Amino acid sequence: MDAIASPLSVRVARPGLALVTIAIAQLMVMLDITIVNIALPTLQRSLGFSSSSLAWVIDAYVLTFGGFLLLGGRLGDLARRRRMLMIGVALFAVASLAGGLASDAALLIGARVVQGLGAAIASPTALSLVVTTFPEGHARHRAMAVFAAMTAAGGASGLVLGGILTDYASWRWVFFVNVPIGALLLVLAPLSLPRGTAGRGRLDVPGAVLITAAVSALVYGLVRGPEAGWGHSSTVAAFVAAAVLLAGFVVVERRSAAPLVPLDFLAHHGRAVGYVVMVLIGGVMLAMIYFLTQFFQNVLHYSPVLAGVAYLPVPILVASTSQLVSRLVGRVGVKPFLVAGPLLVAGAQFTAGTLHEGSGYVVAFVALCLMGAGMGLVFVPLMLNAVAAVSHDRAGLAAGLLNSAQQIGGSLGLAVLVSVATSTLRHEAAHPLAGAAARLDPVPAFQAAMHTSGAMALVAFVAALTLPRVRPADAAALEGLAPLE
């Protein structure tokens, strides 16, 4: 069992400005997951990406982000969190500049990898700063709600901003926009955040490299399978490499004196279920944005700006629902929200799966409203669940694991659903009665991806049902004052 978190947090002179700084950092990181999505069709034509390789513009960032989040969170625990936040932001901004200047596909993907590294340092550090800066109770719940709103709003507003920049400037500005935001954060951080103290211990770099390589190999196999064939040597080799690397990661963690992920840390049932829910919901969320954005532009022929504006129900509902949840979660516990949220998300996916060429925006609007409400229900409870009963010196680890679950889930979920969509297209093209139009029709592939992602959300619902029920009288557990079990 983890040490009980101290009820005391670091006192800051300007907590409001500290929260603004943390929120902007999370907004910037999450913005970049989706702001590029809206520019994908234009970017593909400009740099000559193939249809199958285009997903790596997203996966290169999400994979590196998710793979190194645990290391980034641990760095925040061992070093001064404010310093690590500034290092992560600086790295992110420099890589964004390089991405905007990229002249070919390889350079852009390389810049996305470095962006992911910067985000992997900045994001878990920002979440752990919420835990260590704001006292338990209403202040932390409010800060968590703001952090959750920035997580979702960054993703959805990135689509709107990306559409505006792509339409009226250039796809390169979806990267350049991070540079002034990063510069602002580097000014605000020393003024608002506590300097903090360095922790003790050492880094488990081999563990971080092994888990990142394992997930990368798995995603490569899932993306490569529909294109080359599931029995092709490259596909099989990728899956074998993923299994070997994952086994190596477990061995390293068992033998390490300072493991990246202490295996006993995952034995906590409440946290483990929370991570499973986040993996599945993270995959569903990223996949819906990826596929629906291309459906809006390629099937319904929306402009990039209109496609981005179409997503506005998501940030509005996530922000409003998160605020409501932050006021109720202390009285009713996390389980009701973590059960209801995935059901709404599943409804969103199955609703989106009914879209076709003749559909109007009304169906998409309903799906996006369900998505926004469902995500708003789960974000704050998942964050509180992750840091419950965790000592301050493990706050970065808890935050890193939760963020890793979201990003790795997003990458794996996107890879799985791209495989489903690609396989559907190939099946349609191979049909004896298929004509040229049928071979090029993206609607069946989109619908198959949406139905599969809806099933993933239902699995998250079933997982949430196994959470222990926390009575209102036991709500102190959500404050980190007692274990959830």
C-alpha positions in Angstrom: 0.0 0.0 0.0 1.2 3.5 -0.9 2.1 6.0 1.8 -0.8 8.2 2.7 -0.5 11.6 1.0 0.1 14.5 3.3 -2.8 16.9 3.6 -0.4 19.8 3.2 0.6 21.3 -0.1 3.2 23.9 -1.0 1.9 27.3 -0.2 2.1 29.7 -3.2 1.7 33.5 -3.1 -0.5 33.6 -6.2 -2.5 30.3 -6.5 -4.7 31.8 -9.3 -1.7 32.6 -11.5 -0.2 29.2 -10.7 -3.4 27.5 -11.9 -3.4 29.6 -15.0 0.2 28.6 -15.7 -0.5 24.9 -15.2 -3.6 25.1 -17.3 -1.9 26.8 -20.2 0.9 24.2 -20.2 -1.7 21.4 -20.4 -3.7 23.3 -23.0 -0.6 23.6 -25.2 0.3 19.9 -24.9 -3.3 18.7 -25.6 -3.8 21.3 -28.4 -1.0 19.6 -30.4 -2.7 16.2 -30.4 -5.6 17.5 -32.5 -4.5 20.8 -34.1 -2.6 18.8 -36.6 -5.6 16.5 -37.4 -7.5 19.2 -39.1 -4.5 20.0 -41.3 -3.9 16.4 -42.3 -5.5 16.5 -45.8 -3.6 19.7 -46.7 -0.3 18.4 -45.1 -0.6 15.1 -47.0 -0.8 16.9 -50.3 2.1 19.3 -49.4 4.6 16.7 -48.2 3.5 13.6 -50.1 2.4 11.3 -47.3 0.7 8.1 -48.3 -2.7 7.2 -46.8 -1.1 4.5 -44.6 1.8 6.6 -43.5 -0.3 9.7 -42.7 -1.4 8.2 -39.3 2.3 8.4 -38.2 2.0 12.2 -38.1 -0.3 11.6 -35.1 1.3 8.4 -33.8 4.9 9.7 -33.8 3.8 12.4 -31.3 1.3 10.3 -29.3 3.7 7.3 -29.1 6.6 9.3 -27.8 4.4 11.3 -25.6 2.8 8.2 -24.0 6.0 6.1 -24.0 8.1 8.6 -22.1 5.4 10.0 -19.8 6.4 7.7 -17.0 10.0 8.8 -17.3 8.8 12.5 -17.5 6.7 12.1 -14.4 9.6 10.4 -12.5 11.9 13.3 -13.5 9.4 15.7 -11.9 9.4 13.6 -8.7 13.2 13.5 -8.5 14.1 17.0 -9.8 12.4 20.3 -9.1 9.0 20.3 -10.8 9.1 23.9 -11.9 12.4 23.4 -13.6 11.3 20.2 -15.4 8.1 21.9 -16.6 10.2 24.7 -18.1 12.6 22.2 -19.8 9.6 20.3 -21.2 8.0 23.4 -22.5 11.2 24.7 -24.1 11.8 21.4 -25.8 8.3 21.4 -27.1 8.4 24.9 -28.5 11.8 24.3 -30.3 10.4 21.1 -31.8 7.3 23.0 -32.9 9.4 25.5 -34.7 11.2 22.7 -36.5 8.0 21.0 -37.5 6.7 24.2 -39.0 9.9 24.5 -41.1 9.9 20.9 -42.2 10.5 20.4 -45.9 9.7 16.6 -46.1 7.8 13.9 -44.3 10.8 12.5 -42.5 11.7 15.8 -41.0 8.2 16.5 -39.8 7.9 13.1 -38.2 11.2 13.6 -36.5 10.0 17.0 -35.1 6.9 15.3 -33.9 9.0 12.8 -31.9 10.9 15.6 -30.2 7.6 17.4 -29.5 6.4 14.2 -27.8 9.4 14.1 -25.6 8.8 17.7 -24.5 5.2 16.9 -23.8 6.1 13.8 -21.8 8.1 16.0 -19.4 5.6 18.9 -19.2 2.3 17.2 -18.9 2.8 14.8 -15.9 4.8 17.6 -14.2 1.8 19.9 -14.6 -0.6 17.4 -13.1 1.7 16.6 -10.2 2.0 20.4 -9.6 -1.8 20.4 -9.1 -1.4 17.8 -6.4 1.5 19.4 -4.6 0.4 23.1 -5.0 -3.3 23.0 -4.1 -4.6 21.7 -0.7 -6.9 18.7 -0.6 -10.6 19.4 -0.8 -12.5 22.0 -2.8 -9.4 23.8 -4.0 -7.9 20.7 -5.5 -11.2 19.5 -6.9 -11.6 22.9 -8.7 -8.0 22.8 -9.9 -8.5 19.2 -11.2 -11.7 20.4 -13.0 -9.8 23.2 -14.7 -7.0 20.8 -15.6 -9.5 18.3 -17.0 -11.3 21.0 -18.9 -7.9 22.1 -20.5 -7.2 18.4 -21.4 -10.5 18.2 -23.4 -10.8 21.8 -24.5 -7.2 21.7 -25.8 -8.1 18.7 -27.9 -11.3 20.1 -29.3 -10.2 23.8 -29.6 -7.2 22.5 -31.5 -9.5 21.5 -34.3 -11.1 24.9 -34.5 -7.8 26.7 -34.4 -6.2 24.3 -36.8 -9.0 24.9 -39.3 -8.6 28.6 -39.1 -4.8 28.5 -39.4 -4.9 26.0 -42.3 -7.6 27.9 -44.2 -6.3 31.4 -43.8 -2.5 31.0 -43.3 -0.8 27.6 -43.8 -0.6 24.2 -42.3 2.8 25.2 -41.0 1.1 27.6 -38.5 -0.4 24.6 -36.6 3.2 24.1 -35.4 4.3 27.8 -35.2 1.5 28.7 -32.9 3.1 26.7 -30.0 6.2 29.0 -30.1 4.6 32.1 -28.5 2.6 30.0 -26.1 5.8 28.3 -24.9 7.6 31.6 -24.6 4.7 32.9 -22.4 4.9 29.8 -20.1 8.7 30.3 -19.7 7.9 33.8 -18.4 5.0 32.8 -16.2 6.5 29.7 -14.5 9.2 31.4 -12.4 6.6 34.1 -11.4 3.8 31.7 -10.2 5.0 28.2 -9.4 6.9 27.1 -6.3 10.6 26.4 -6.8 10.2 23.0 -5.0 12.9 20.7 -3.8 14.7 17.8 -5.5 13.7 14.3 -4.5 15.9 11.3 -4.0 16.4 8.2 -6.2 17.5 7.5 -9.7 15.9 7.2 -13.2 15.0 4.0 -14.8 16.0 4.9 -18.4 16.1 1.3 -19.6 12.5 0.7 -18.5 11.3 3.8 -20.3 13.1 2.8 -23.5 11.8 -0.7 -23.4 8.2 0.2 -22.8 8.3 2.9 -25.6 9.9 0.5 -28.0 7.4 -2.3 -27.1 4.4 0.0 -27.8 5.9 1.4 -31.0 6.5 -2.1 -32.3 2.9 -3.1 -31.5 1.5 0.0 -33.2 3.7 -0.6 -36.2 2.4 -4.2 -36.5 -1.2 -3.0 -36.2 -0.7 -0.4 -38.9 1.4 -2.6 -41.2 -0.9 -5.7 -41.0 -3.8 -4.5 -43.3 -1.3 -3.1 -45.8 1.3 -6.0 -46.0 -0.8 -8.8 -44.7 -1.1 -10.2 -41.1 1.1 -13.1 -42.0 3.8 -11.0 -43.7 7.3 -11.3 -42.1 7.4 -7.6 -41.2 4.0 -7.7 -39.4 4.9 -10.9 -37.5 8.4 -9.5 -36.6 6.8 -6.4 -35.2 4.4 -8.4 -32.9 7.2 -10.7 -31.8 9.5 -7.7 -31.1 6.6 -6.1 -29.1 6.2 -9.2 -27.0 9.9 -9.6 -26.3 10.4 -5.9 -25.4 7.4 -6.0 -23.1 8.7 -9.1 -21.4 12.1 -7.4 -21.1 10.4 -4.4 -19.5 8.7 -6.6 -16.8 12.1 -8.3 -16.1 13.9 -4.9 -15.8 11.2 -3.5 -13.5 11.3 -6.6 -11.2 15.1 -6.3 -10.8 15.5 -2.6 -10.7 16.2 -0.9 -7.3 14.3 2.1 -8.6 11.8 0.9 -11.2 10.0 3.2 -13.5 6.7 1.5 -12.6 6.8 -0.4 -9.3 4.6 -3.4 -10.0 3.0 -3.2 -6.6 1.8 0.3 -7.5 -0.4 -1.3 -10.2 -1.8 -3.9 -7.7 -4.1 -1.2 -6.3 -7.4 -2.3 -7.8 -9.0 1.2 -8.0 -6.1 2.7 -9.8 -5.6 -0.3 -12.1 -9.2 -0.1 -13.2 -8.9 3.7 -13.7 -5.9 3.1 -16.0 -7.8 0.5 -18.0 -10.7 2.9 -18.5 -8.4 5.7 -19.5 -6.6 3.5 -22.1 -9.9 2.6 -23.7 -11.5 6.0 -23.6 -8.2 7.6 -24.8 -8.3 5.4 -27.8 -11.9 6.1 -28.5 -11.5 9.9 -28.2 -8.4 10.2 -30.5 -9.9 7.8 -33.1 -13.2 9.7 -33.3 -11.4 13.0 -33.9 -9.1 11.4 -36.5 -11.8 9.7 -38.5 -14.6 12.3 -38.0 -12.3 15.1 -39.2 -11.6 13.3 -42.4 -15.3 12.4 -42.8 -16.3 16.1 -42.5 -13.7 17.2 -45.1 -13.6 14.3 -47.5 -17.2 13.1 -47.5 -19.3 16.1 -46.4 -16.8 18.5 -48.0 -16.5 20.9 -45.1 -13.8 23.4 -45.2 -11.1 23.1 -42.5 -12.6 26.0 -40.6 -16.1 24.5 -40.7 -14.8 21.1 -39.8 -13.1 22.6 -36.8 -16.1 24.7 -35.7 -18.3 21.5 -35.9 -16.4 20.2 -32.8 -17.4 23.1 -30.5 -20.0 21.1 -28.6 -17.2 18.9 -27.2 -15.2 21.6 -25.3 -18.3 23.4 -24.1 -19.9 20.2 -22.6 -16.6 18.9 -21.2 -15.9 22.2 -19.4 -19.5 22.5 -18.0 -19.8 18.8 -17.1 -16.3 18.8 -15.4 -17.3 21.7 -13.2 -20.5 20.0 -12.1 -18.7 16.7 -11.4 -16.0 18.5 -9.4 -18.8 19.7 -7.0 -20.5 16.3 -6.7 -17.6 13.8 -6.7 -16.7 14.4 -3.0 -20.3 13.4 -2.0 -21.1 10.5 -4.3 -17.6 9.1 -5.2 -16.0 8.4 -8.5 -17.8 5.2 -9.5 -21.2 6.6 -10.7 -19.4 9.0 -13.1 -16.9 6.3 -14.4 -19.8 4.0 -15.1 -22.1 6.6 -16.8 -19.3 8.3 -18.8 -18.2 5.4 -21.0 -21.9 4.6 -21.8 -22.4 8.1 -23.2 -19.1 7.8 -25.1 -20.3 4.5 -26.6 -23.5 6.2 -27.6 -21.5 8.9 -29.3 -19.6 6.3 -31.3 -22.6 4.3 -32.4 -24.4 7.5 -33.3 -21.5 8.7 -35.4 -21.5 5.2 -37.0 -24.8 6.0 -38.7 -23.3 8.9 -40.7 -23.2 8.6 -44.4 -22.9 10.9 -47.5 -26.4 12.2 -47.2 -26.2 13.0 -43.5 -26.6 16.5 -42.2 -24.8 18.0 -39.2 -27.6 17.1 -36.8 -26.5 13.5 -36.3 -22.8 14.5 -35.9 -24.0 17.2 -33.4 -25.8 14.6 -31.3 -22.7 12.3 -31.4 -20.4 15.2 -30.3 -22.7 16.2 -27.5 -22.7 12.7 -26.2 -18.9 12.6 -26.5 -18.4 15.9 -24.7 -20.8 15.0 -21.8 -19.2 11.5 -21.5 -15.7 12.8 -21.4 -16.6 15.5 -18.9 -18.0 12.8 -16.6 -14.8 10.7 -16.5 -11.9 13.1 -16.6 -12.0 14.6 -13.1 -12.9 11.2 -11.4 -10.1 9.5 -13.2 -7.6 12.1 -12.1 -8.8 12.0 -8.5 -8.8 8.2 -8.6 -5.2 8.2 -9.9 -3.7 10.3 -7.1 -5.8 9.0 -4.2 -3.7 7.6 -1.4 -0.5 8.5 -3.2 2.4 10.2 -1.3 3.8 13.4 -2.8 7.0 11.8 -3.9 4.9 9.5 -6.1 2.5 12.1 -7.5 4.5 12.4 -10.7 4.4 8.6 -11.2 0.6 8.5 -10.6 0.2 11.4 -13.0 2.5 9.9 -15.5 0.7 6.6 -15.5 -2.6 8.2 -16.0 -1.4 10.4 -18.9 0.5 7.4 -20.3 -2.7 5.4 -20.3 -4.5 8.1 -22.2 -1.7 8.6 -24.8 -0.8 4.9 -25.3 -4.5 4.1 -25.4 -4.9 6.8 -28.0 -2.0 5.5 -30.1 -3.1 1.8 -29.9 -6.7 2.7 -30.4 -5.9 4.7 -33.4 -3.8 1.9 -34.8 -6.4 -0.7 -34.2 -9.2 1.4 -35.8 -7.0 2.5 -38.8 -6.5 -1.3 -39.3 -10.2 -1.9 -39.1 -10.9 0.9 -41.6 -8.1 -0.2 -44.0 -9.3 -3.8 -43.9 -12.9 -2.7 -44.6 -11.7 -0.7 -47.6 -9.7 -3.7 -48.9 -12.7 -6.0 -48.4 -15.0 -3.6 -50.3 -12.5 -3.2 -53.1 -12.1 -7.0 -53.4 -15.8 -7.7 -53.7 -16.7 -9.1 -57.1 -19.4 -6.5 -57.7 -17.3 -3.6 -56.5 -16.9 -0.8 -59.0 -14.4 2.1 -58.9 -16.8 4.2 -56.8 -17.2 1.4 -54.2 -13.5 0.9 -53.9 -13.0 4.6 -53.1 -16.0 5.0 -50.9 -14.7 5.8 -47.4 -18.1 5.6 -45.6 -18.1 1.8 -44.8 -14.6 2.1 -43.4 -15.6 5.1 -41.3 -18.7 3.3 -40.0 -16.7 0.1 -39.1 -14.2 2.2 -37.2 -17.0 4.0 -35.2 -18.8 0.7 -34.4 -15.5 -0.8 -33.2 -14.7 2.2 -31.0 -18.2 2.0 -29.6 -17.5 -1.5 -28.5 -14.2 -0.4 -26.9 -16.2 2.2 -24.9 -18.6 -0.6 -23.7 -15.6 -2.5 -22.5 -14.6 0.6 -20.4 -18.1 0.6 -19.0 -17.8 -3.0 -17.9 -14.4 -2.4 -16.3 -15.8 0.6 -14.4 -18.5 -1.7 -12.9 -15.8 -3.6 -11.0 -14.7 -0.5 -9.1 -15.2 -0.6 -5.4 -18.2 1.5 -4.3 -17.2 4.5 -2.2 -19.9 5.7 0.2 -20.3 9.4 0.6 -19.1 8.9 4.2 -15.9 7.5 2.8 -15.3 10.4 0.4 -12.1 11.3 2.3 -10.6 8.5 0.2 -10.9 10.8 -2.8 -8.8 13.4 -1.1 -5.9 11.1 -0.7 -6.5 10.7 3.1 -7.3 7.0 2.9 -7.0 4.1 0.5 -9.8 3.5 -2.0 -9.9 -0.2 -1.1 
